[in-house]
Amino acid sequence: MALARQADYLSVEAYLAGERASEIRHEYVDGVAYAMAGTSVNHNQITANVLTELRMHFKQTGVDCRPFSSDLLVRTGKDRYRYPDVVVVCDEQFLDDYSTESPVLILEVLSKATRQRDRQVKRLEYLQLPSLQEYMLIEQDTVEVEVFRRSDSWRPSYYYWGIWWCWNRLG
């Protein structure tokens, strides 16, 4: 994920002001802004599919929640801002027009470059958010989904293509 690193400390205010003017997205961790890498076609397709399904689900159920793509900042701590691949926010819980600290669901699509950071560093940050109910990780190169739910004490559940296929064929 980190393509460029700024050498000098950057205040949160300077980061947020710069981020709104920048054509390149940056995550912010403890005074340092890290440029975000581009994504593959497969990554984009997975994200688009998830956004579409979530939007349809909320529309059908009438729940006051909205899914957002990777352009919505999530404040995960005093000096940390992240751009998850998919974020769901309910009841208009935004800090401003660009960010939230109250997502109910965060989803990351994994790649070789981001897998370790998403599974370890970001997961620990995200699970500390009081509003978060689910954290999902989707492998883009294999059919594997890992879901952490607050209601299950953040224990992971795993879903694979074979299980889905067998369940649909037998069930």
N, C-alpha and C positions, 0 to 999 in steps of 0.2 A: 504494500500500500504506500509506503513512504518513498516518494521519488525525490523529494527535495526537503532539506531541513534548513531552517533559518538559524543562524548562529547566535543571534542576540535574543534576549528575553522579550517577549511580546505580551503586552497587557491584554486582558480579555476585551476591553473596550476597543483597542487598536485592532485586534483580531476580527471582532464582529464588524467594525467599520470597513476594514479591508475586504472581508469576505463578501460583503454586499456589493462591492465594486469589482470583484474579481471574476474573470471568466473561468477560472480553475477553482474547484472546490478544495478546501483544506480542512483537515480535522485539527483540533487544538488540544494539546496535552501539556499541562504544566508550563505554560509560557512559550511553547514551540508549536508552530503551524506546520503540518505535514501535508504535502500535496497528495491528492487522491489519484490513483491509477485509473486508467480506462477499463472498460469491461468488455467481455466477449459477447458475441451474438447470442450464445446459449444463455449466458448470465442475464442479458436483457430480456430474452424470451421468457425465462422463468419468472423474473420480476413482473413483467407485463401480465402473465397468466395469473399470478397471485393477486396482483392489484385488481384485475377484472373480477376474479372470484370473490374477493372480499367486498368489493363495491356492490356486486349483485346480492351477496348475503345480507349486507346491512340495509340495502334498499328493500329487500323482501321481508326482513324481520322488523323494520322500522326502528332499529336501534340507532341512537344518535352518535354514531362513530363514523370516522372517515379514514380510509387508507391513503398514505402518501408515499411517493417514490423517494429516492435517495437525495432529494434536494431539501428535505426538511431536517434542520439541525436538532439534535437531541442533547440537552445539557445533562451530562451524567455526573457532574460534580462541580465544585466551585471553579476549578480551572481545567475543565474537560468538556469538549463538545465533539460529538460524533455525527456521522452521516450514515445511518443504517440503510440497507437496501429498501426495506419496507417498514413503515411505522404506522400504527393505528392509534388515533387520538379520539377520545370520546368527550362529549360535552364541552367542546370548544376550549379545551385546556391548553392554551398557547401562551408563551411568554411574549411574543410579538408576531409579526407577519412572517417570520422566518424560522422560528424555533419553538420547542416545547421542552418541558422537563417531566411531562406526565403521560407518556405513552402507555397503552395497555398491552400492546403487542409490538415486538420488534422481531424482524426477520433479516437474516444475513444469508446471502448466496455465497457459498464458499468457493474459493479457487486455491490453487497451489500457493499463491502469494499471500492470501489472506487467512487461510485455514487456521493456522496456529494462533494468530492474534484474535480472530473472532471467537475461537473456542476457549481461549484462556483469558486474555486481558480484557477484551470487550465484554465477555460474558460476566465476569466479576463486577464490572462497572454497571452493566445493565440490571443485574439481579438486585442491586442495591436501591434501584428506583422504587419508591413506595407504590406507585401506580401500576407498575408492570405486572401483568398476569401470565404472559407467555413469551418465551424466547425461542425462536425457531431457527435452525440451521439447515440449509438445503445444499447438498453437494451438487455442483453443476455438471460433473463428469460421470457420476454414477447416480442411480435412482435410490437416494438415501436421504431421509429427513429425520432430524433429531429435534425433539420438542421438550423444553423445560417448562413446567407449569408450577406456579406458586401453590395452587391447590394440591399439588402432589409433592410438596416440600422441595421443589426444584430438582426432583429426580428425573433423569432423562427417559423419554420414550422414543423408540426407534421404529421407523416405517421404511419398508423396502418394496421394490417393484413386485417381487415374487409373492409377498404377503398380500398386497393389494390385488394382484391378478388372481391368486388362489381364492381369496375371500369372495371376490366378485363372481368367480366361476362356480364356487360351491354354495355360496350364500344366497 
